[in-house]
């Protein structure tokens, strides 16, 4: 069968192609091979199988390339997001500058820090102000612990201090300068022995006052500019942080919390006879300035309320014996100073 087909192709080729021996030989060989393969069914099954064979290596390479493209797109998206955040921060900084805010003064640094929390941390303004106040309060905690240690030691030696001071007063009345000098030396020795610095109790107010004034000026200037986003940066009944609280609630809450801290003993968290007079003065002053604080922008109260609440928590913790032991704060001795001087 195959030889007949080959012969027919060969005769047909002789009619078309030139009658040259080399062409005739090649044509006959090709026809013979073709017909030989056609007669062999195994050849065609192998051809079909090879034509339908799946190149798994090529598919894996294609998937790998697609994964690389997806990773590249993801990286480009991250870069775009980072550029967008940097652009927002740059716009915010330029916004502060154009409003006459910011700079490298303490007030400007606070304003930039608040803007950073608002833009980069995506915090609303009220949360940015409260967070900044909390961070500053935590930063001052070591100083508060040191002052509390000093105050507790001074409270525990108060009976001896009162006796020496009374003797110094009597020597002064009698004109005994030598005796007065001797009592002064005793007092200095007592302070040195118990590691007491009578002026250290003023460190915390001296540090806190500049911080409060800096925060006060920073937020008040931002509200007066105003920073437009602060008009919607509040919450609940005070959405606008650039204007006073129309309900008078924030000033009242601040005043109440200040009074609670005064009753608890202030920063020292230690009750003593001399503090009772100070308490009365602080009570009157806190209530007296309430009408003045009512005119302040609501943003300022986010700082004052946060600081006041954290102060309350700190006072209550310092009153716990376990906390005092952990922080090496001496426990207080409940002793009264002697009623009369040594003769």
TORPA-353776 format. One line per 8 residues: number of its first residue (from 1); their letters; for each residue x, y, z of N, C-alpha, C, O. Coordinates in steps of 0.1 Angstrom, whole numbers. Each point is the difference from the previous one (the first is absolute). Layout:
BEGIN
NUM) A) X/Y/Z/X/Y/Z/X/Y/Z/X/Y/Z; ... .
! end
This chain:
BEGIN
1) XXXXXXXX) 8/-12/0/-8/12/0/9/12/0/-2/10/-8; 11/-9/17/9/11/1/9/2/-12/2/11/-4; 2/-22/-2/8/1/-12/-7/5/-12/5/8/-8; -18/-11/7/-9/5/-11/-2/15/2/2/8/-10; -4/-3/22/-2/14/2/13/8/-3/0/10/-6; 11/-16/10/13/6/-3/2/1/-15/5/10/-5; -8/-21/-2/1/1/-15/-8/10/-6/5/7/-9; -18/-5/13/-9/10/-5/6/14/2/0/8/-9 .
9) XXXXXXXX) 4/-5/22/6/13/3/13/2/-9/2/11/-4; 5/-22/2/12/2/-8/-3/3/-14/6/9/-6; -16/-16/0/-4/3/-14/-6/14/-1/3/7/-9; -11/-2/19/-5/13/0/11/10/1/0/11/-7; 10/-13/15/11/9/2/9/1/-13/5/10/-2; -5/-21/-5/8/0/-13/-6/9/-10/6/6/-8; -20/-5/9/-6/9/-10/1/15/4/0/8/-9; 2/-6/22/0/14/4/15/5/1/3/10/-6 .
17) XXXXXXXX) 5/-17/12/14/3/2/8/-3/-13/-4/-8/-8; 16/15/7/8/-3/-12/5/-14/1/2/-6/10; 0/0/-22/4/-14/-1/15/-1/3/8/-3/-9; -4/6/21/14/0/4/2/-12/9/-8/-1/10; 18/-7/-11/1/-12/9/0/4/15/-6/-7/8; 13/18/-5/1/3/15/-13/4/5/-4/-4/11; -5/11/-19/-13/4/5/-9/-13/1/-8/-1/9; 10/-8/-18/-8/-12/0/3/-9/12/-9/-5/6 .
25) XXXXXXXX) 22/4/-4/4/-8/12/-5/6/13/-5/-8/8; 6/21/-6/-4/6/12/-15/-1/2/-5/-3/11; -3/5/-22/-14/-1/1/-5/-14/3/-8/-2/9; 15/-8/-15/-4/-14/3/3/-4/14/-8/-7/7; 20/12/-1/3/-3/14/-9/7/9/-4/-6/10; 0/18/-13/-10/7/9/-13/-7/0/-6/-1/11; 1/-3/-22/-13/-7/-1/1/-13/7/-10/-4/7; 21/-3/-8/1/-13/6/0/1/16/-7/-7/6 .
33) XXXXXXXX) 14/17/-1/1/3/14/-14/4/5/-4/-5/11; -3/14/-18/-13/4/4/-10/-11/0/-7/-2/10; 7/-6/-20/-9/-11/0/3/-11/10/-8/-7/6; 21/6/-3/4/-10/10/-5/5/14/-4/-9/8; 5/22/-5/-5/5/13/-15/-1/0/-6/-3/11; -1/5/-22/-14/-1/-1/-5/-14/3/-11/-2/5; 19/-7/-9/-4/-14/2/2/-4/14/-4/-11/5; 12/18/3/3/-3/14/-8/7/9/2/12/2 .
41) XXXXXXXX) -13/-18/5/-9/7/9/7/5/12/-4/10/6; 15/-16/-1/8/5/12/6/13/-3/1/8/10; 3/-5/-22/6/13/-3/-10/11/3/3/10/6; -16/-11/-11/-10/10/1/-4/2/14/-3/11/5; 2/-22/3/-3/2/14/10/7/8/-2/8/9; 15/-10/-13/11/7/7/0/15/-4/3/9/8; -7/-7/-21/-1/14/-4/-11/8/7/2/11/4; -13/-18/-2/-11/6/7/3/3/14/-3/10/6 .
49) XXXXXXXX) 10/-20/0/4/1/14/9/12/2/-1/8/10; 11/-7/-19/10/10/1/-6/14/-2/4/10/5; -15/-10/-14/-6/13/-3/-9/5/12/-2/12/2; -3/-22/5/-9/4/12/8/-1/13/-6/2/10; 19/-3/-10/8/-1/12/1/14/7/2/10/-7; -5/-9/20/0/13/7/14/3/6/5/-9/7; 0/20/-10/14/4/4/-2/6/14/-2/12/2; 4/-20/9/-2/5/13/10/10/4/-2/9/8 .
57) XXXXXXXX) 14/-10/-14/11/10/3/-4/14/-4/3/10/6; -9/-10/-18/-4/13/-6/-11/6/9/0/12/2; -10/-20/2/-11/5/9/6/6/13/-5/10/4; 14/-18/2/6/5/12/7/13/-1/-1/9/8; 9/-8/-20/7/13/-3/-11/11/-1/3/12/4; -14/-15/-11/-10/11/-2/-6/4/13/-2/12/2; -1/-22/7/-6/4/13/10/8/8/-3/10/7; 16/-14/-8/10/8/8/1/14/-5/2/9/8 .
65) XXXXXXXX) -3/-8/-22/1/14/-5/-12/8/4/1/12/3; -13/-18/-3/-12/7/5/1/4/15/-4/11/4; 10/-20/4/2/3/14/9/12/2/-2/9/8; 13/-9/-16/10/11/0/-7/13/-4/3/11/6; -12/-11/-16/-7/12/-4/-9/4/11/-1/12/3; -6/-21/4/-9/4/11/8/6/12/-4/10/6; 16/-16/-3/8/6/10/5/14/-4/1/9/9; 2/-7/-21/5/13/-5/-11/10/2/2/11/4 .
73) XXXXXXXX) -15/-15/-8/-11/9/1/-3/4/15/-2/11/3; 3/-22/6/-2/3/14/11/9/6/-4/9/7; 16/-11/-12/11/9/5/-2/15/-5/2/9/8; -7/-8/-20/-2/13/-6/-12/7/8/0/12/2; -10/-20/1/-11/5/8/5/5/14/-5/11/4; 14/-19/2/5/5/13/8/13/-1/-1/9/8; 9/-8/-19/7/12/-2/-9/12/-2/2/11/5; -13/-14/-13/-9/11/-2/-7/5/13/-2/12/2 .
81) XXXXXXXX) -1/-22/6/-6/3/13/9/8/9/-4/10/6; 17/-14/-6/10/7/8/2/14/-5/1/10/8; -1/-8/-22/1/13/-5/-12/9/3/1/12/3; -13/-19/-3/-12/8/3/0/4/15/-3/12/3; 8/-21/6/1/4/14/10/12/2/-2/9/7; 13/-11/-14/11/11/1/-6/13/-5/3/11/5; -11/-12/-16/-6/12/-6/-9/7/10/-1/12/1; -8/-21/5/-9/5/10/7/7/12/-4/11/4 .
89) XXXXXXXX) 15/-17/0/8/6/11/6/13/-4/0/10/7; 5/-10/-20/6/13/-5/-10/11/-1/2/11/4; -14/-15/-9/-11/10/-1/-4/5/14/-3/12/2; 3/-21/8/-4/4/13/10/10/6/-3/10/6; 16/-13/-8/11/8/5/-1/14/-7/1/10/7; -2/-10/-20/-2/12/-7/-12/8/4/0/12/0; -11/-20/4/-12/7/4/2/7/14/-4/11/1; 12/-17/8/3/7/12/9/12/-2/-3/10/6 .
97) XXXXXXXX) 12/-11/-15/9/11/-3/-8/12/-6/2/11/3; -10/-15/-13/-8/11/-6/-10/7/10/-3/12/-2; 0/-19/12/-9/6/10/8/7/11/-6/4/10; 19/-3/-11/8/6/10/3/-9/12/3/5/11; -5/-18/-13/2/-9/11/13/-9/-2/6/2/-10; -3/-11/19/11/-8/-1/13/7/3/0/10/8; 11/-15/-14/13/6/3/8/-8/10/-4/-12/3; 15/17/2/9/-8/8/0/6/15/8/-4/8 .
105) XXXXXXXX) -18/12/-5/-2/4/14/-7/-11/7/-6/-9/-6; 6/9/20/-7/-11/7/-15/-1/-4/-5/-11/-1; -1/23/-1/-14/0/-5/-2/-6/-13/-9/-8/-3; 18/11/-7/0/-6/-13/3/-14/0/-6/-8/-8; 15/3/16/3/-15/1/-13/-7/5/-3/-11/-6; -4/16/16/-12/-6/4/-10/-1/-11/-7/-10/-2; 6/21/-6/-10/0/-11/4/-10/-11/-9/-6/-5; 22/5/2/4/-10/-10/-3/-14/6/-4/-9/-8 .
113) XXXXXXXX) 6/7/20/-2/-14/6/-15/-3/0/-3/-12/-4; -5/21/7/-15/-2/-1/-4/-3/-15/-8/-9/-2; 14/17/-7/-4/-2/-14/5/-14/-5/-6/-6/-8; 18/2/13/5/-13/-4/-9/-12/5/-3/-9/-8; -2/10/20/-9/-10/5/-13/0/-8/-6/-10/-2; 1/22/-1/-12/1/-8/1/-5/-14/-9/-7/-5; 20/9/-2/2/-4/-14/5/-14/-1/-6/-9/-6; 18/6/13/6/-13/-2/-7/-11/8/-1/-11/-6 .
121) XXXXXXXX) -4/14/18/-7/-10/8/-14/-1/-3/-8/-8/5; 3/18/-14/-14/0/-4/-9/2/12/-11/-6/1; 15/14/9/-8/3/12/-9/12/-2/5/10/-6; -17/-10/11/-7/13/0/7/9/10/8/-4/8; -11/17/-10/7/10/8/-1/-2/15/10/1/8; -22/-5/-3/-2/-1/14/9/-12/5/6/1/11; -5/-12/-18/9/-11/4/15/4/-1/7/-5/8; -4/13/-18/15/4/-1/4/8/12/11/-2/5 .
129) XXXXXXXX) -20/12/-1/3/8/11/1/-8/13/9/1/8; -19/-10/-6/0/-9/12/12/-9/0/6/-2/11; -2/-4/-22/12/-8/-1/12/7/4/9/-5/7; -7/17/-13/12/8/3/1/3/15/10/0/6; -22/4/0/0/3/14/4/-13/8/7/1/10; -12/-12/-14/3/-13/8/15/-3/-2/7/-4/10; -1/6/-22/14/-3/-2/9/9/9/10/-5/6; -14/18/-5/8/9/8/-1/-4/15/9/1/8 .
137) XXXXXXXX) -21/-6/-4/-2/-4/14/8/-12/3/6/-1/11; -5/-8/-20/8/-12/2/15/4/1/8/-6/8; -4/15/-17/14/5/1/4/6/13/11/0/4; -21/6/3/3/7/12/-1/-10/12/2/4/12; -6/-16/-14/-2/-10/11/12/-2/8/-1/0/13; 13/-2/-18/12/-1/8/2/12/10/4/-2/11; -6/14/-16/1/11/9/-10/0/11/3/4/11; -16/-8/-15/-10/-1/10/3/-10/11/-2/2/12 .
145) XXXXXXXX) 8/-14/-16/4/-10/10/11/5/9/0/-1/12; 10/8/-18/11/6/8/-5/10/10/4/0/11; -13/9/-16/-6/10/9/-8/-7/11/0/5/12; -7/-16/-15/-8/-6/10/9/-7/11/-4/0/11; 15/-6/-16/9/-5/10/5/10/10/1/-2/12; 3/14/-18/5/11/9/-11/5/9/3/2/12; -15/-1/-17/-11/5/8/-3/-10/12/-3/5/11; 3/-18/-14/-3/-10/10/11/1/11/-3/-1/12 .
153) XXXXXXXX) 16/2/-16/10/0/10/-1/13/9/2/0/12; -5/11/-19/-2/12/8/-12/0/9/1/5/11; -12/-12/-15/-11/-1/8/3/-8/13/-5/2/10; 13/-13/-12/3/-9/11/10/7/10/0/-4/12; 7/14/-16/9/6/10/-6/14/5/7/8/6; -20/-6/-10/-6/13/4/0/3/15/2/11/3; -4/-21/5/1/3/15/13/6/4/1/9/8; 10/-15/-13/14/5/4/2/14/-6/6/8/6 .
161) XXXXXXXX) -11/-6/-19/2/13/-6/-8/10/7/5/11/3; -17/-14/2/-8/10/7/6/4/13/0/11/4; 6/-21/3/7/3/13/12/9/-2/2/9/8; 6/-12/-18/12/8/-3/-4/14/-3/6/10/4; -17/-8/-13/-4/13/-4/-6/8/12/2/12/1; -8/-19/8/-6/7/12/12/5/9/-1/11/5; 11/-20/-4/12/4/8/7/12/-7/4/9/7; -3/-9/-20/6/11/-7/-8/13/2/6/11/2 .
169) XXXXXXXX) -19/-12/-2/-9/12/3/2/5/14/1/12/2; 1/-20/8/2/4/14/13/7/1/2/10/7; 9/-16/-13/13/6/1/0/13/-7/7/9/5; -15/-7/-15/0/13/-7/-7/10/9/5/12/0; -15/-16/8/-7/10/9/9/4/11/0/12/4; 9/-21/1/9/3/11/13/6/-5/8/4/8; -7/-3/-21/12/7/-5/12/-10/0/11/5/-1; -13/-18/3/11/-9/0/3/-5/-14/-5/-9/-5 .
177) XXXXXXXX) 15/17/-1/3/-3/-14/9/-13/-1/-1/-8/-9; 8/5/20/8/-13/0/-9/-12/0/2/-9/-7; -12/10/16/-9/-11/1/-8/-2/-13/-3/-11/-4; -1/23/-2/-8/-1/-12/9/-7/-11/-5/-7/-8; 18/11/7/9/-6/-10/1/-15/3/1/-8/-10; 0/4/22/1/-14/4/-12/-8/-5/1/-11/-5; -13/17/8/-12/-7/-5/-1/-1/-15/-5/-10/-5; 10/20/-2/1/0/-14/8/-11/-6/-3/-7/-9 .
185) XXXXXXXX) 15/5/16/9/-11/-4/-7/-14/3/2/-9/-8; -10/8/19/-7/-12/3/-10/-3/-11/-2/-12/-4; -5/22/-1/-10/-2/-10/7/-4/-13/-5/-9/-7; 16/15/3/7/-4/-12/5/-14/1/-1/-8/-10; 6/4/21/4/-14/2/-11/-10/-1/2/-11/-5; -14/15/11/-11/-9/-1/-5/-2/-15/-3/-11/-4; 3/22/-4/-3/-1/-14/10/-9/-7/-4/-9/-8; 17/11/11/10/-8/-7/-1/-15/4/2/-9/-9 .
193) XXXXXXXX) -5/6/21/-1/-14/5/-11/-7/-7/1/-12/-3; -12/19/1/-12/-7/-6/-1/3/-15/-11/-3/-6; 21/9/1/0/3/-15/-13/8/-4/-7/-4/-9; 6/15/16/-12/8/-3/5/14/-5/9/6/5; -16/-2/-16/3/13/-6/-13/8/1/-10/-3/-7; 9/13/16/-12/7/3/-5/8/-13/-12/3/0; 21/0/-9/-4/7/-12/-5/-9/-11/-5/5/-11; 7/-18/12/-3/-9/-11/-15/-1/-2/-5/-4/-11 .
201) XXXXXXXX) -3/7/21/-15/-1/-1/-5/10/-10/-12/-1/-4; 20/11/1/-4/11/-10/4/-4/-14/-4/7/-10; 11/-18/8/5/-3/-13/-11/-3/-10/0/5/-11; -10/-13/16/-10/-4/-9/-9/12/-5/-2/1/-12; -2/8/21/-7/12/-5/8/8/-9/-5/6/-10; 18/-5/12/9/9/-8/1/-6/-14/2/7/-10; -2/-21/9/1/-6/-13/-14/0/-7/-1/2/-12; -9/-5/19/-14/-1/-6/-5/14/-5/-7/0/-10 .
209) XXXXXXXX) 11/11/17/-6/13/-4/5/4/-14/-9/4/-8; 22/-5/4/3/3/-14/-6/-9/-10/-4/4/-11; 2/-17/14/-6/-9/-9/-15/4/-2/-5/0/-11; -1/3/22/-14/4/-1/-2/13/-9/-8/1/-8; 17/9/11/-1/12/-8/3/-2/-14/-6/6/-9; 16/-15/6/3/-3/-14/-12/-7/-8/-3/4/-11; -3/-13/18/-12/-7/-6/-11/10/-1/-7/0/-11; 5/8/21/-11/10/-1/2/9/-12/-10/3/-7 .
217) XXXXXXXX) 22/3/5/2/9/-11/-1/-7/-13/-5/5/-10; 10/-18/9/0/-7/-13/-14/-3/-4/-4/3/-12; -4/-8/20/-14/-4/-4/-9/13/-2/-8/0/-9; 11/10/18/-8/12/-2/3/7/-13/-9/6/-7; 21/-6/3/4/6/-13/-6/-8/-12/-4/6/-10; 4/-19/11/-5/-8/-10/-15/2/-1/-6/0/-11; -1/2/22/-14/3/0/-3/14/-6/-11/2/-6; 20/7/9/-3/14/-4/3/2/-15/-5/9/-6 .
225) XXXXXXXX) 14/-18/0/4/2/-14/-11/1/-10/-1/10/-7; -9/-19/6/0/-13/7/6/-11/-9/0/2/-12; 3/-14/17/3/-11/-8/-13/-6/-3/-8/-5/8; 4/5/-21/-13/-4/-5/-5/-14/5/-11/-1/3; 21/-8/-3/-4/-14/3/-4/-1/15/-7/-10/4; 11/19/4/-4/0/14/-14/3/3/-6/-2/10; 0/8/-20/-15/4/1/-9/-13/0/-11/1/5; 17/-12/-10/-8/-12/1/8/-11/7/-2/-12/-2 .
233) XXXXXXXX) 12/16/10/9/-9/7/-4/-4/14/7/-7/6; -19/11/-2/-5/-3/14/-8/-13/0/0/-8/-10; -8/7/20/-9/-12/1/-12/4/9/0/10/7; -10/-19/-8/-12/2/9/-6/14/-2/-4/4/-11; 2/3/22/-7/13/-1/10/12/-3/-5/11/-1; 18/-14/-1/9/11/-4/8/-4/-12/12/-2/1; -18/2/-13/7/-4/-12/10/10/-4/10/-3/-7; -12/16/10/9/11/-4/9/3/11/-4/5/11 .
241) XXXXXXXX) 17/-8/-12/10/2/10/6/14/0/8/4/9; -13/5/-18/6/13/-1/-9/10/7/4/12/1; -15/-16/5/-9/9/7/-3/-5/14/2/-12/2; -7/21/7/-3/-5/14/-11/-10/-1/-8/-1/-9; 7/-7/20/-10/-10/1/-13/7/3/-2/7/10; -8/-8/-19/-13/7/2/-8/-5/12/-9/7/4; 12/-19/0/-8/-5/11/7/2/14/-6/-3/10; 18/9/-10/7/3/12/4/-13/8/4/1/11 .
249) XXXXXXXX) -5/-12/-18/3/-13/7/15/-3/2/4/-4/11; 4/7/-21/14/-2/1/7/8/11/8/-5/8; -11/18/-7/6/8/11/-5/-6/14/8/-1/9; -20/-3/-8/-5/-5/12/7/-13/4/3/-3/12; -2/-6/-22/7/-13/3/14/2/4/5/-7/9; 2/17/-16/14/2/4/1/6/14/9/-4/8; -18/13/-4/0/5/13/-3/-11/11/7/0/10; -16/-8/-13/-3/-11/10/12/-9/2/3/-4/11 .
257) XXXXXXXX) 3/1/-22/12/-9/1/11/6/7/7/-7/8; -4/20/-10/10/7/8/-3/0/15/9/-3/8; -22/5/-5/-3/-1/14/2/-13/6/4/-2/12; -7/-9/-19/2/-14/4/15/-2/3/4/-5/11; 5/10/-20/14/-1/2/5/7/12/9/-4/8; -15/16/-5/4/8/12/-4/-8/12/8/0/10; -20/-6/-10/-4/-7/12/8/-12/3/3/-4/11; 2/-3/-22/8/-12/1/14/3/5/8/-9/4 .
265) XXXXXXXX) -4/22/-5/14/3/5/9/5/-11/12/2/3; -17/1/-15/9/6/-10/10/-10/-5/-1/-12/2; 12/17/-7/10/-8/-6/8/-8/11/5/-11/-2; -5/16/14/8/-6/11/-7/-12/5/6/-10/5; -20/10/-5/-8/-12/5/3/-2/14/0/-12/5; 4/22/3/3/-2/14/-6/12/8/2/12/-3; -10/-16/12/-7/11/8/9/4/12/6/-8/6; -5/21/-4/7/6/11/-6/13/4/-8/5/-8 .
273) XXXXXXXX) 10/-1/20/-7/12/5/2/12/-8/-9/8/-2; 21/-6/-4/3/12/-8/-8/0/-13/-3/11/-6; -1/-23/1/-7/-1/-13/-15/4/2/-6/4/-10; 1/-4/22/-14/4/2/-2/14/-4/-11/3/-6; 20/6/10/-1/14/-4/0/2/-15/-7/7/-7; 17/-15/1/1/1/-15/-13/-5/-7/-4/5/-10; -2/-15/16/-12/-6/-6/-11/11/-1/-7/2/-10; 5/6/21/-10/10/0/3/11/-12/-10/4/-6 .
281) XXXXXXXX) 22/-1/5/4/10/-11/-3/-6/-14/-6/7/-8; 9/-20/6/-2/-6/-13/-14/-2/-3/-5/2/-11; -3/-5/21/-15/-1/-2/-6/13/-5/-7/0/-10; 11/11/17/-6/13/-4/5/4/-14/-8/5/-8; 21/-8/5/5/4/-13/-6/-8/-11/-3/6/-11; 1/-19/13/-6/-8/-11/-14/4/-3/-4/1/-12; -4/2/22/-14/5/-2/0/14/-6/-9/3/-9; 18/5/13/0/14/-5/3/1/-15/-5/9/-7 .
289) XXXXXXXX) 14/-18/2/4/1/-14/-10/-7/-9/2/-1/-13; -12/-5/18/-10/-8/-8/-6/9/-11/-1/-5/-11; -4/17/14/-6/8/-10/10/4/-11/-4/2/-12; 17/-1/16/10/4/-10/3/-11/-10/1/2/-12; -1/-15/18/3/-11/-9/-11/-3/-9/2/-7/-11; -14/12/14/-12/-3/-9/2/6/-14/-7/-4/-9; 15/14/8/2/7/-13/11/-6/-8/3/4/-11; 4/-15/16/11/-6/-7/-5/-10/-11/-11/-5/2 .
297) XXXXXXXX) 18/3/-13/-4/-10/-10/-1/-14/6/8/-3/9; -16/-5/-15/-2/-13/5/12/-9/-1/2/-9/8; 7/12/-18/12/-8/-1/9/0/12/6/-10/3; -6/22/4/9/1/12/-5/-10/11/8/-5/7; -21/3/-6/-5/-9/10/4/-14/-2/0/-8/9; 3/4/-22/4/-14/-2/14/-2/7/2/-11/5; 6/21/-5/13/-1/7/-2/1/15/5/-9/7; -13/18/-2/-2/2/14/-7/-12/7/4/-5/11 .
305) XXXXXXXX) -14/0/-18/-8/-11/6/9/-13/0/0/-7/10; 7/5/-21/9/-12/0/10/0/10/2/-9/7; 5/21/-5/10/1/10/-6/-1/14/6/-7/9; -17/12/-7/-7/0/14/-4/-14/3/2/-5/12; -7/-3/-21/-4/-14/2/12/-8/3/0/-9/9; 11/10/-17/12/-7/3/6/3/13/6/-8/7; -7/21/-3/5/4/14/-8/-7/11/6/-5/9; -19/4/-11/-8/-8/10/4/-14/1/1/-5/11 .
313) XXXXXXXX) 1/-1/-23/4/-14/0/14/-2/7/2/-9/8; 7/19/-10/13/-1/6/-1/2/15/7/-7/7; -15/16/-3/-1/2/15/-5/-13/7/5/-4/10; -16/-2/-16/-5/-12/6/10/-11/0/0/-8/9; 8/7/-20/10/-11/0/11/2/11/4/-9/6; 0/22/-5/10/3/10/-5/-2/14/8/-1/10; -21/0/-8/-5/-3/14/0/-15/3/-2/-4/11; 4/-5/-21/0/-14/2/14/-5/6/10/3/-6 .
321) XXXXXXXX) -11/-10/17/13/-5/6/8/-9/-10/13/2/0; -19/-10/-7/7/-9/-10/8/9/-10/11/-3/-4; -18/13/-1/6/9/-10/12/8/6/10/1/-6; -12/3/18/10/8/7/13/-9/2/11/4/-1; -14/-17/5/11/-9/2/8/-2/-13/12/-1/-1; -20/-1/-10/6/-3/-13/8/12/-5/11/-2/-6; -15/14/9/7/12/-5/10/5/11/6/11/-2; -5/-18/13/9/4/11/-3/13/6/8/9/3 .
329) XXXXXXXX) -21/-7/-2/-5/12/7/-3/-3/14/-8/-9/3; 14/15/7/-2/-3/14/-15/1/4/-7/9/-4; 3/-18/13/-14/1/5/0/11/10/10/3/7; -22/3/-6/-2/12/9/-2/-4/14/-7/-9/3; 13/16/6/-2/-2/15/-10/10/5/2/13/-2; -13/-17/8/-10/8/5/3/5/14/-6/-5/10; 15/14/-9/4/6/13/-2/15/0/2/7/-10; -5/-2/21/-2/14/2/12/6/6/7/-6/8 .
337) XXXXXXX) -3/18/-12/12/7/5/-2/3/15/-12/2/4; 22/-1/4/-1/4/14/-6/13/2/1/9/-8; -9/-7/19/-7/12/2/9/11/6/-3/12/-1; 14/-16/8/9/10/6/14/-2/-4/4/-11/-3; 4/21/4/14/-1/-4/8/-5/11/-3/-1/12; 15/-3/-16/10/-5/10/7/12/7/3/9/-7; -2/-11/20/5/11/8/15/-3/3/6/9/7 .
! end
